Amino acid sequence: MACQVILEVRTKEGCFDQVRDWFKGRLPDTREYDGCQSIHLVNNQDDPNSIMIVEQWETRQKYETYLAWRGERGDMDTLGAMLDGEPSIRFFDYMGI
């Protein structure tokens, strides 16, 4: 069953453009990664430093494998240095309604 992943991050002041460029450079690899069905980034209209990444993966396990790969490459450390706090990751199942 497909898994909806909601990842929310808040950029440090002055780092929004760097974070946007970081994602722009890595999304092609993400979209090609085994199990990724879709990924979209949205920016909060009322809080310009708030970004939500809306992802659909074949399974949670495939997402977790992907996330571990990003961690092994050091990508998450690079991203984390530009964020204000820890990212929030939530997992959802489709209800079929």
Backbone as a ProteinNet text record, in pm:
[ID]
protein_1_A
[PRIMARY]
MACQVILEVRTKEGCFDQVRDWFKGRLPDTREYDGCQSIHLVNNQDDPNSIMIVEQWETRQKYETYLAWRGERGDMDTLGAMLDGEPSIRFFDYMGI
[TERTIARY]
83.7	0	88.3	52	129.4	128.5	237.1	255.8	273.6	193.6	207.5	301.4	405.3	502.9	494.3	481.7	480.3	603.7	693.7	816.7	807.6	819.4	813.3	945.9	995.8	1120.7	1101	1183.5	1185.2	1328.7	1348.2	1482.8	1528.8	1658.5	1715.2	1695.1	1689.6	1679	1792.8	1758.7	1857.7	1900.6	1844.5	1885.8	1780.9	1668.3	1562.5	1612	1681.3	1727.9	1824.4	1910.3	2004.8	1930.5	1829.2	1751.2	1675.6	1613.7	1542.7	1638.1	1757.4	1855.8	1904.4	1918.5	1960	1858.9	1731	1626.6	1625	1635.8	1633.5	1743.2	1859.1	1969.7	1955.1	1869.9	1857.9	1728	1627.7	1499.4	1505.1	1588.9	1595.4	1635.5	1732.9	1772.1	1658.6	1588.3	1476.9	1368.1	1333.5	1225	1260.4	1388.9	1433.9	1457.8	1453.7	1485.9	1375.3	1416.3	1322.3	1212.8	1090.7	976.2	913.2	983.3	926.8	822.6	701.8	594.7	571.1	591.3	580.3	639.4	682.2	731.8	707.2	653.1	623.3	663.4	718.3	751	654.4	608	520.4	574.3	552.2	600.6	480.8	487	379.1	364.9	247.4	223.2	236.1	205.2	207.6	338.7	425.3	554.3	656.7	723.6	810.4	927.8	961.5	1070.7	1022.1	893.3	834.6	809.9	865.9	852.5	793.9	698.4	642.6	675.4	726.4	757	652.3	572.7	464.7	509.6	523.6	580.3	486	489.2	419.8	521.1	526.9	619.9	541.9	597.4	531.1	507.2	608	596.4	678	648	726.7	870.1	886.3	1020.6	1106.7	1048.8	1126.6	1165.9	1077.2	1113.1	1226.3	1215.5	1317.9	1452.8	1451.5	1574.9	1634	1549	1592.7	1652.2	1583.3	1629.8	1765.3	1783.6	1913	2022.6	1990.8	2086.7	2126.7	2029.5	2060.7	2151.1	2122.8	2204.3	2346.9	2363.5	2497	2580	2515.3	2584.4	2622.3	2565.5	2590	2491.7	2394.4	2297.6	2215	2178.4	2093.5	2169.2	2298.3	2378.8	2388.5	2407.4	2414.8	2283.6	2172.2	2041.4	2019	2048.7	2024.9	2094.8	2210.9	2285.7	2213.1	2119.3	2045.7	1907.3	1872.7	1739	1736.9	1622.3	1596.8	1518.8	1589.6	1525.1	1522	1467.7	1458.1	1342	1357.3	1244	1138	1016.5	906.1	870.9	868.6	831	710.6	605.3	485.3	448	392	356	205	143.1	-1.2	-35.4	-143.3	-198.5	-322.9	-342.6	-463.7	-581.4	-692.9	-809.5	-902	-877.1	-958.7	-1096.6	-1110.3	-1241.8	-1239.8
-117.7	0	124.2	222.1	345.8	419.8	490.8	565.9	713.6	797.7	942.6	990.9	1063.7	1116.7	1268.9	1327.4	1472.5	1510.7	1583.3	1629.9	1781.3	1834.5	1978.9	2027.6	2135	2195.9	2346.4	2405.1	2550.1	2594.6	2683.4	2728.7	2833.4	2839	2947.4	3077.1	3187.6	3318.3	3333.6	3376.2	3399.1	3274.9	3158.7	3033.7	2977.8	3046.6	2991.7	2959.2	3052.6	3029.5	2912.7	2898.4	2785.9	2653	2650.5	2527.4	2493.9	2594.2	2571.1	2513.8	2571.7	2522.7	2382.5	2354.2	2220.9	2117.7	2144.8	2052.1	2041.7	2154	2154.3	2064.4	2064.1	1981.6	1833.8	1800.5	1661.2	1593.7	1670.2	1608.9	1517.1	1543.7	1445.7	1305.9	1298.5	1168.4	1107.2	1191	1141.8	1084.6	1157.2	1111.7	981.5	956.3	833.2	719.2	747.8	645.9	540.1	415.7	303.4	327.4	331.7	344.2	482.1	583.3	718.9	730.1	764.7	782.2	929	1016.7	1160.6	1237.4	1360.3	1449.5	1593.4	1674.2	1814.4	1896.3	2013.7	2105.9	2222.9	2263.9	2380.3	2471.5	2600.4	2702.5	2767.7	2781	2839.3	2988.2	3029.1	3168.9	3263.6	3213.6	3298.1	3289.9	3198	3181.2	3140.8	3237.5	3208.4	3116.2	3094.3	3002	2858.9	2836.2	2704.3	2633.9	2514.6	2435.2	2299.4	2253.5	2120.1	2039.3	1919.8	1829	1717.6	1704.6	1607.1	1497.2	1376.7	1266.2	1146.2	1071.4	943.2	836.7	732.5	620.9	491	392.7	262	204.9	217	168.6	258.6	252.2	326.2	274.5	144.3	85	141.8	159.2	215.8	359.7	434.8	571.5	568.7	481.1	474.4	430.8	343.3	304.7	425.3	500.9	623.2	722.4	744.1	840.1	797.3	668.2	617.9	644.6	625.7	654.2	801.1	889.2	1032.4	1059.8	994.4	1012.2	964.7	849.6	794.4	885.9	955.2	1047	1179	1205.2	1331.1	1440.2	1406.4	1506.6	1562.9	1478.2	1524	1617.7	1595.4	1686.7	1824.3	1823	1949.4	2026	1956.2	2020.2	2068.6	1985.2	2019.7	2147.1	2174.4	2295.3	2422.5	2409.3	2526	2538.5	2446.6	2444.6	2501.5	2555.1	2604.8	2496.5	2405.3	2295.2	2168.1	2066.2	1934	1929.8	1855.8	1837.3	1748.8	1764.2	1679.3	1585.5	1455.3	1356.6	1279.5	1276.1	1200.8	1108.2	995	892.4	867.7	859.5	841	728.3	657.3	557.1	615.4	579.4	620.2	540.6	608.2	544.9	482.8	507.8	447.5	508.4	629.9	696.1	794.4
0	0	0	-78	-88.1	45	68.7	192.5	158.5	221.7	206.1	315.9	276.5	370.9	367.7	485.7	499.2	579.8	515.7	579.8	588.2	710	728.1	784.1	724.9	769.5	781.2	864.8	879.1	857.7	760.6	729.6	830.3	852.8	931.6	854.2	928.2	862.3	761.5	641.6	538.2	461.8	494.4	427.4	331.8	313.8	230.1	89.5	26	-111	-117.4	-17.7	-14.7	-1.4	84.1	102.6	-25.7	-87.4	-214.2	-318.8	-329.4	-426.5	-390.3	-260.8	-216	-263.4	-240.6	-286.3	-438	-505.1	-651.8	-708.7	-645.8	-691.9	-660.6	-563.3	-521.3	-562.5	-598.3	-634.3	-755.9	-856.5	-965.9	-917.2	-825.9	-769.4	-687.8	-614.2	-532.7	-620.9	-725	-813.4	-885.4	-903.9	-969.6	-871.1	-741.9	-641.7	-636.6	-616.8	-612.7	-509.4	-555.3	-466.3	-462.8	-512.4	-512.1	-623.2	-584	-681.4	-714.6	-617.1	-642.8	-525.7	-554.8	-451.2	-496.7	-404.8	-432.6	-311.2	-335.3	-228.1	-233.4	-115.5	-105.5	4	-16.2	76.2	143.8	274.8	353	320	275.6	238.7	357.7	476.7	596.4	673.7	635.4	702.6	597.7	534.6	420.9	451	576.8	609.2	630.1	614.9	636	502.3	489.1	365.4	402.3	322.5	338.8	214.1	234.4	125.2	131.5	26.7	20.7	-74	-18.8	-95.7	-94.8	-202.7	-206.9	-242.6	-160.8	-178.3	-184.6	-253.8	-262.3	-123.7	-35.1	102.4	195	321.3	420	421.9	407.9	408.9	295.4	177.5	66.1	95.9	161.6	200.4	302.9	401.3	505	447.1	347.6	278.9	206.4	139.9	72.8	172.7	282.8	382.4	440.5	463	512	408.9	281	173.4	175.1	190.9	199.6	320.6	431.2	550.3	531.2	467.2	442	353	262.8	170.7	238.8	356.8	426	388.5	303.2	258	373.2	467.7	576.8	670.5	688	769.5	703.3	572.3	497.8	509.3	488.4	499.7	642.1	739.9	879.5	922.7	865	900.5	855.4	762.8	711.3	773.7	864.2	922.1	1062.3	1096.6	1231.3	1305	1369.4	1439.9	1358.3	1421.2	1358.5	1259.9	1149.6	1058.8	1124.6	1079.3	1123.8	1009	1038.4	936.3	988.6	907.1	943.5	827.4	861	763.9	769.8	651.2	644	546.9	578.4	488.4	421.4	295.6	225.3	278.9	293.7	352	247.4	121.6	16.6	4	48	40.4	-75.3
[MASK]
+++++++++++++++++++++++++++++++++++++++++++++++++++++++++++++++++++++++++++++++++++++++++++++++++

